[in-house]
Amino acid sequence: MLKISGTIPESIVDGKGIRYVIFTQGCPHRCPGCQNPQTHDFAGGKPADTAAILREISQDPLLRGVTFSGGEPFCQPAPLARLAREIHRRKLDVTVYTGYTLEELWAMHDKDVDDLLAQADVLVDGRFVLAQRDLTLRFRGSRNQRLIDMNKTRETGEIAVIPD
């Protein structure tokens, strides 16, 4: 079961191209200044029918991909990894936002976390830091956050940060 705060059927600010965005519910980071504070409470949100979400995604020929945002997607890695596999079968890419750094996710040594990472094409990592807020950055809110090409990272074994 996936617990979400909500979805946006078409967005151009949550990754490259027109994207379907799923906002997961629950976040341990609770970053001051977060743009989605309503997603922090693990008791909030609603259960999501992933089959219905996939039907909605499949009906939009304009979509380039799907973005998992939050909340913290890595608090629900197993259902999101399954969903991402289905999204890839539809020839769409997957972007995942997380308050964890990639190094922190690797250090968890968690099969489900690793599975979701394996499905991510792009990872936006790092907590939002209000003192480093920068509205000129592409697809992220503070300078400490990285936009990572996960396909290239897996290929080379080195973190491949996408330049602005």
matplotlib code that plots the C-alpha trace (Angstrom):
import matplotlib.pyplot as plt

x = [0.0, 1.2, 0.2, 0.1, -0.7, -1.8, -0.9, -0.4, -1.4, 0.9, 3.9, 6.8, 8.7, 9.3, 11.8, 12.5, 9.5, 5.8, 5.6, 3.0, 3.9, 3.1, 3.5, 4.2, 2.9, 5.3, 8.7, 11.2, 13.3, 10.7, 13.0, 12.3, 10.9, 9.8, 7.3, 5.2, 4.8, 1.4, 3.2, 5.3, 2.8, 3.0, -0.6, -1.9, -2.6, -4.6, -4.1, -3.4, -4.6, -1.5, -3.4, -5.6, -2.6, -1.0, -4.2, -4.2, -0.5, -1.1, -3.9, -1.7, 0.4, 2.2, 4.0, 7.8, 7.9, 6.8, 8.2, 8.1, 8.2, 7.1, 7.1, 10.0, 9.7, 12.3, 10.0, 7.9, 10.5, 8.9, 5.6, 7.3, 9.9, 7.1, 5.3, 8.5, 9.0, 5.5, 6.3, 9.4, 7.4, 5.4, 8.6, 8.6, 11.4, 11.4, 12.7, 12.8, 13.2, 14.7, 15.9, 18.6, 21.9, 22.7, 25.5, 23.1, 20.8, 23.6, 24.7, 21.2, 22.0, 18.3, 17.0, 13.9, 15.8, 18.3, 15.5, 13.9, 17.4, 17.8, 14.6, 15.5, 16.7, 17.2, 17.6, 17.3, 19.0, 19.7, 17.5, 16.1, 18.3, 16.5, 19.8, 20.9, 17.6, 18.1, 15.2, 17.5, 18.3, 16.7, 14.3, 15.6, 15.3, 18.6, 22.3, 23.2, 20.8, 22.1, 20.5, 22.0, 21.9, 21.4, 21.8, 25.3, 26.1, 25.3, 27.3, 30.4, 30.3, 30.8, 28.1, 27.1, 25.8, 23.8, 25.1, 22.7]
y = [0.0, 3.5, 6.5, 9.8, 13.5, 14.0, 14.1, 16.6, 15.2, 17.6, 19.6, 21.3, 22.3, 18.8, 17.5, 17.6, 17.7, 17.3, 15.1, 13.3, 14.0, 11.8, 13.4, 10.8, 11.2, 11.2, 12.8, 12.4, 15.5, 18.2, 20.8, 24.4, 26.3, 23.1, 23.8, 20.8, 20.8, 19.1, 16.0, 15.7, 13.9, 10.2, 9.9, 12.2, 11.6, 8.9, 5.4, 5.3, 2.9, 2.5, 0.7, 3.8, 6.1, 4.0, 4.2, 8.0, 8.2, 5.9, 8.1, 11.2, 11.1, 14.3, 12.9, 12.5, 10.9, 10.6, 12.3, 10.9, 13.8, 14.2, 13.8, 11.4, 8.7, 6.5, 6.0, 3.9, 2.4, -1.0, 0.2, 3.0, 0.7, -1.5, 1.5, 2.8, -0.5, -0.2, 3.4, 2.3, -0.3, 2.6, 4.1, 7.0, 8.1, 8.4, 11.3, 10.9, 13.7, 12.8, 14.6, 12.0, 12.2, 9.4, 8.4, 8.2, 6.0, 3.7, 3.4, 2.1, -1.2, -1.7, -3.9, -1.8, 1.4, -0.1, -1.3, 2.2, 3.7, 1.2, 2.5, 6.2, 7.9, 11.2, 11.7, 15.1, 14.6, 16.5, 18.2, 21.6, 24.2, 27.6, 29.5, 28.0, 28.7, 29.7, 30.2, 30.2, 26.5, 24.1, 21.5, 22.1, 24.6, 25.0, 25.0, 21.9, 19.7, 17.8, 16.8, 13.3, 11.3, 7.9, 5.9, 7.5, 7.0, 3.3, 3.0, 4.8, 4.0, 7.7, 10.2, 12.0, 15.5, 17.1, 20.7, 23.7]
z = [0.0, -0.8, 1.3, -0.5, 0.2, -3.4, -7.1, -9.9, -13.3, -15.2, -13.8, -15.5, -12.2, -10.7, -13.3, -16.9, -19.3, -18.4, -15.4, -13.3, -9.6, -6.7, -3.2, -0.6, 2.9, 5.9, 6.3, 9.1, 8.0, 8.6, 7.0, 8.1, 5.1, 3.3, 0.5, 1.4, 5.2, 4.9, 3.8, 7.0, 9.3, 8.9, 10.2, 7.4, 3.8, 2.1, 0.8, -3.0, -5.6, -7.6, -10.4, -10.7, -10.7, -13.5, -15.6, -15.2, -16.2, -19.2, -20.5, -20.9, -24.1, -23.1, -20.1, -20.2, -16.8, -13.2, -10.1, -6.6, -4.1, -0.6, 2.1, 1.9, -0.8, 0.8, 3.8, 1.3, -1.0, -1.8, -3.3, -5.1, -6.6, -7.9, -9.3, -10.9, -12.7, -14.2, -15.2, -17.0, -18.8, -20.2, -21.5, -19.0, -16.7, -13.0, -10.8, -7.1, -4.5, -1.2, 1.9, 2.3, 0.4, -2.0, 0.4, 3.3, 1.2, 0.2, 3.8, 4.8, 3.2, 2.8, -0.1, -0.7, -0.6, -3.1, -5.3, -5.5, -6.2, -9.0, -10.6, -10.3, -13.5, -11.7, -7.9, -6.3, -2.9, 0.3, 2.9, 2.0, 3.9, 4.2, 4.6, 1.2, -0.6, -4.2, -6.6, -9.6, -9.3, -11.6, -10.0, -6.4, -3.7, -1.9, -3.1, -1.1, -3.0, -6.0, -9.3, -9.9, -13.2, -11.6, -14.9, -15.4, -11.7, -11.9, -15.2, -13.9, -10.2, -9.4, -8.5, -11.7, -10.8, -13.6, -14.0, -14.1]

ax = plt.figure().add_subplot(projection="3d")
ax.plot(x, y, z, "-o")
ax.set_aspect("equal")
plt.show()
